[in-house]
Each structure stands twice: as structure tokens, then as C-alpha cells.
Amino acid sequence: MIDTVKLVIKMDKPLHARANFQPTLDSINPDYFGYFKAMANPSAATKKLGKYQPRLTYTQRPRGYKRASYELAIELSLPKIAFGNNFDELTNADYGLVVRQLQETLREIGVWLFTKQIENAEVRALHYSKNFVFKDYTSCSAVLQMLRTADISKRYDVQDTNFRNGGYVLHVHTNSLDIAIYDKLADLRQAKTSEKRSQEKDNFVQLDLLDQLARQQPVAVMRYEVRLNGKRKIVDALAAVGFDKPLTFQNVFSTELSKALLQDHWQNFFSSLPKLALDTDEPDKLLANILQSADVKGPSQAAARLGMTLLLTKSEQRHVRTMFEDRFGKHAWSRLKPLTKPPHKVQYKTILGINQMLEQFEPTKMEQIKGHL
């Protein structure tokens, strides 16, 4: 669903607000009609309290003799202002809640806006996203490694592709948009150390969820975002999925539009995947399948099972059995029997599961995730 937006509200008169803009709005001479820009970001004290606030930018531009135009830009994560986190996903039914929460938060910092001003605000940045919750020991890193093999160069004018932060983030930068797919829990852990290196801004409001989510496996959350920045890029990207309405906040707050855009770009990855190569006998793919088995008791057993699987793909089982029994006695092989079971090939099945989750497009809810712990 929709997550981060940058809304621009155009005004006929200068903004008068108590918000902590730097420089202050009071510093503007009433007779000055030149260029002026001021910003108001959440303070350190506000962050310490865990209170989420949007980032504000007020701009005045000259428009002829003793005339100027005025606009207020508001950048925020909509689920964070509505729920205090973005593990919870918005639906169309949450639109009124989001508008009210934004108005209330802005009033608290001294900016008053009418509902119509927010609804008709022009959208200058738009990020649609989907959380995929895995409860079967799926490794986000293994999924990202598979997606990395997709040849998307025929689909996008790729400027840069990054696979960073220890394999927890796949970031594709193109001329028209950015696509980020990452391990959300790993990103949250990264933010606890340094928010500058995390994918998301303002993770401070949901750091308290980390201990709850990390308490017990199997819970993994992979996040998929399509990020559109700039009016022209947004218009072009939305037009490609049939959107032809004015680019206002009210019009882009749409579950259906979000689903169409996210599915469109996901299919570019899926159709470019070397599907037959996803479940080969390469060590990392075997390991991913082994680790997704619910009966694996620990890292030592997983490593032993991987070693045995690799050994039996290269050597005759009777010969291997004889070697073990010669060294450790006739009962050695029966003790090793659980390690000889070949893992189920489930990597491609995982990708198909993501396709299904995108098709169903059910909103994730924090209570649902915590209920599995």
C-alpha cells in the first residue's frame, strides 16, 4: 500500500505557524517578496519521546513586482503517522484516519490545515510498498540472492544495482524510479546502530518492536518498495498502469493503484528470473532449502546435513556408508541416516508464494505478526 509521500500545498498568503522552522518565519520582512526557504524537522527531544512528526519545508518564490508564491511541502510515512510503525499496512478504509492524524500532528507543532488542502495537495514523491511475512523459516537473504539473478536490464534503464549491508538489501536505481527490496528486521537492527545506513527514515518510532519480533523464529519480514520521486516520474509510472486522474493525495491513496504498480514491477523481476537455476545443487541453494526445513535442530545439524548432501551428490552412497562403518562401527550409518535425507526444493516455491501474496494483497498487521510469536 502507500507509505511515504511528499505533499505540496500551494497558498495565496504567507504561512503563519508556530512550528520550529529554521530560519524562523518571523524573520521574513512583510515587504520582502524574494526567495525564502525554511525547514522544520523533528527535534532530538521529539525522537527521544518516540513521537513521529513529518518533515516540513516552506518556500517563498518571487512572482513579479511585490508578488510571491508560497508553498508548504510535507514529507512523511503515512502508516507511521497513523499506527506508529509501518509493519501495519494501510487500506482505503484508513484514509480518513490518516488525514485526521496528519492534521492533529501538524496542529501540535503549530501548523493548521483544512482537510481539503491535504486532500488536494500535489504529490511530489510517492512510495508504494508491501510487506511479505514468512512464517516457515524462509531467509530474506536467500530470496534477495535469487532476485539478484534476474536479468532486468531489458526491462529497465538500470543506472545502479546494489546488493549491500551483508546481503540484506537489493536496491535498483533507474532513470525513472527506485526499487528497494530488503529484510525489514535486519534494517531495523541496522537503524538501532546507525539510522544513516538503514533503508528507512525515522525508524526510531518502531525500534521497540524489534525485541518482540526477534524473540522467536520463525518470523521474517521482507519489504518491497517502488519509489517514485518527482512529478514527471510519478505521472509516467502511474500512467503505465492506467492512472489518468489529477496527481492529488486523495487520488493516489488507493489500494488498487498500489497493487497494480507493485505487481507490474514485480513481474519484471519474476519474468526475468532463471527459474530452473533457483533449486540447483549449488551449496548456497542446498543450504537455503535445508534451513527452511522445520526439523533442523541447530546450526551444527544444518552444516552436517549440507556436507552429507554435497558428499552424496558426488559419491556413491554404498561407498560412503562403508567408509563410515569401517571407522565408527556397523551402527554408524543408522545414526547418520537423518542427515542423508535430501532437502525439499522450495526456493522457487517461495517466489511463487510471494506472487500469491501480491495477488491477494492482504494488509499485514502488527498484531497478526506478534500473534505468531
N, C-alpha and C positions, 0 to 999 in steps of 0.2 A: 504494500500500500504506500501511500505518500508518506514521506518522512521530512527531510529538510527542504525548506523553501526560503527564498528571498523575495519578500513582497515590497513593492514600491508604491507609496501613496502620494499622489500629487496634490498640492494645496495651493489655494489662491492667496493665502496670507502666511506670514512667518509663523513658525511653530513657537508657542509659548508653553514651556514644560519645566517641571521641577527636576527632571531626570538629570543625572550627573554627567552631562555632556562635557567633553574636553575638545576645544575650549568651550567655556560656558556660553549658553545662548544669550545671556545678559550682556556679554561683551560686544554684541553687534550694535553698532550705531544705527538708530532708526532711519537715518538718512543715507545709509550705505546700501547700495544695490549691486555690489560686485560679488565676486565668488567667495563663498564661505562654506567650510565643511567642518562638522563636529561629530564625534563618535561617543557612544555610551556603551561600554562593555560591562559584563558582570564583575563586581568587585571581588577581591580576595575574601572579604568577610562574608559576602553572599555565598560564594562557593563553599566556604568552610561550614556554613549552615546547611549545605545541600539543597539550596533553593535555586531552581532553574529560572533563568531570565534570558530573553532574546538579546541579540546584538543590534544596536541601533546606529544608523548613520543619517545625519541630517545635512542636506546640501542646498545651498542657495546659489543660483546662477543668474548672471545679468541677462536681461531681455529688453534691451533698448534703454532709452533715456528714463531714468528714475523708475525703472521697472525690473522686476526679478521674478524668477520661478522658484518654487520651493517643493522639496520632496523629502519624505521620510522613508528610509529603507529599513526593513525589519527582517533579520535573518534568524531562523530558529528551527529546532526539531519539533515537529508537531506532536508526536507521541510523548516526548519528554515533557512538554508543557501540559499535556493532558493527563498523563499517567505517572510522570517522574522517571520513566525509563522507555526504551524502545524495543524491549523484548515483547511488550504488548503492542499489537498492531491495530491500527485504526480501520474502521469501516465507514461506509457512507453515513451510518446512523450516529457516528461520533462528531459529525460536522458542527452541530450547534454547541456541543461541549467544548470543542477546540476554540471556536470563536469567543465563547464566554470566558474561557480560561485565559486566552490571549488578552482580551480586554481587561480582565481583572489584574493580570500580572503587569500590564502596562500602566494601569491606574496606580498600582502600588509604587511604581517608580516615577509617577508624575506625568504620564502621557495619556491623554484622553482621546479615544477614537470612537466614532459611531460604527455600528455594525455594518452599514452599507459601505463605509470606507474600507473596511477589511475585506468584505466580500468582493468588492470591485477592484481591489488592489491588483496592479500589474505584476505578473510573476517574472522575475529575472533569473532565478535559479530554482531548479526542481529536481529532487532526488526521489525516485521511486525505489522501493526495496521490498524484500521478502526474507523472512527468517525460516530456515529449514531446521526442524528439531529432529534429531536422531536419538532413538532410544534402544539401539541394537548394537552398540559398541562401534558404530561407524566412525572412522577417523576423518575429520575435516581435512587434515593434511593429505590423506590418501586421495580424497575427492579432488582437491586442488591440483594434485600431481596429475591426475587423469585429465582434468580440464586444460592443463598446461600443454598437453599433447595435441590439442585441437588446432588445426591449421586455419586460423581465422583471417589470414592475410588476404584471402579472396573476398571476404565479406566486409572488411574494414580497411580504411587507410591508416594502418597502425603506425603510430609515432613512437610508442614505447610499450614494452611489456615487462612488468616487474614481478618477480616471484621472490618475496623477501620476508624479513622477520622470521627466519627459520622455517620458511615454507608455510606460514600461516596466512599469507596474503597473496592473492593473484590480482594484479592491477593492470588493466589495459587502457592506455591513453590513445585516443584517436583524434582526428581533426574535428569531429562533431560531438563526441561525448566521452565520458569516462565510465568504465565498468570495473567495479571492485567486488571481489568475492573473497570472503575471509572467515576465519574461525573467530566467532564473536567472543567466546570465553577467553581465548588467548589474547585478543585485542583488549579485553577488559583488564586482564592481568598486566598487559603492557602499559596501560593507562595508569595503573596503580604505581608503576615505577616512573614513567615519564609520559605524560599525555601528548607531548610533541611527536612521539613516534607511533602513536596509535592512529587507527583509521578514522575514528570518530572524535569530534569535539565534545567537550562538556560531559565526559564520562563520569565526572565526579558525582553526578546525581544518582548513579546506579552502581557505584562501587560496593555498596553494602550488599548487593545481590550476589557478589562473587562467591562469598563463603557458602551461601545457601546452594548455589548451583554446583560448586565444586565438591560438595560434601560426599557425594556418592555417584558412581557410574551406574548404569550407562546414560549419560545425558551429554549431548554435543549439539551446538547450535552453529550452523553455517549461515552467514548473511550474504545476500546478493543485492547489489545496488547498481542502478543505472543513473548516472549523474549528468544532468544537463545544465550547463551554465551559459547564460546569455540568451537574449530574446530570440535571435535568429535560429540558434541551435535548437531551442525548445520548440519553436514553431515547426521547423523541418522534421524533427524527430516525432512529434505528435501527429503531424500530417501523414507520416508514413503508416500510422495505424488508424487512420480515418478521422482524426480530430480536426474539426474545422470551426470551432467556436472562438470567441474572443479569449485572449490569454489572461483570464482573471482567476483569482484564488478560488472562487466558488466553482468555476468550471473545471479546474484541474483536480479538485478534491473529489476523486472518483475511483472507486474500487475497480470498475470495469476498465477504465483507461489505464490504470496501473497494471492490471493483469495483462492487457493487450501489449503494452510496451515491454514488460518484463519477459513475457513469453516469446515475443518476437526476437529479442536479442539472445535469450537462452537457446532458442532453436538454431541460431547461428553457431553457437558452440557445439550443440548436440549433433547437428548435421555434419560438422567438421571433425568429429572425433574418430580416430581409428578404432572402431568398436571391437574388432577381432583381437586387438592387441591389449585390451583392458584386463583380460584374465589369463595372461600367459603364465609360463612357469619361471618368469624372472623373479629373483629373490624378493624385491620390494613388493611385488604384486602378490606373491605367495604369502608374505608376512601380513599384508593388509587383510587377506582372506582369513588367515589364522587368527589374527587379533579380533576379527569380527565374530569369532565363534564364542558362544556363551559359556562353553565348557572349559575354556582356557583358564587355568587357576592362577597364573602369575607369569612374570617376565621370563623366568628360567624355563618354565614349561613351553612357553611360546617359542623361545630361541631353540630349545631342543627339538621341538616339532618341526621348525623350519629347517634345521640341519638334517633331520631324518628325511623330510620330504625331498630336499635337494639331493641327498645321497641316493634315494631310491629312484629318482628320475635319471640318474646316470649309471647306476649299478644294478645288477640282478639281485632281487630280494633274497633268494636262497643263499647266495654267496655272502651277503651282508649278515644274514642270520647266523651262518656258520662261524663267521669271524667273531661275533659277539659271544656265541656259546662256547667257542674254544677258549676265550679269555675269561668269561664270567660264569660258565656252567650252563647246563642244559635248560635251566629255567629263565635265563637272561632274556630270551626273546619274548616270552609271555609277559614279562614286566615292561618291555618296550612296546608291546602291541598298541597301546593307546596313541603312541607317537607316530605310528605308521599310517594312521588314518588320513587320507588326503583331504585337504580342506575343501569346503564347498566354494565354488567360484561365484562370488557375489558382487564383484565390483561393478560390472555392467548393470546388474540388478539394482544397485544403489543409484546409479544415474537414472534408470527408468523410474525409480521411486521419487526422485526429485521432479521428473517430468509430471508424475501423477500429482504431487503436492502443488505444483504450479497450476495444473489444470483445476484441481479442487479449490485452490486459493482460499483455504480456511485461515482466518486470522489466528496467529499464535497469541496465547495469553500466559502471563507470568504464573498465574495460579495453576494453570494446566501443567506447566513445566515443573513447578515446585511440587505438585501433587504426585509426581513420579519419583521424587527423592525419598 
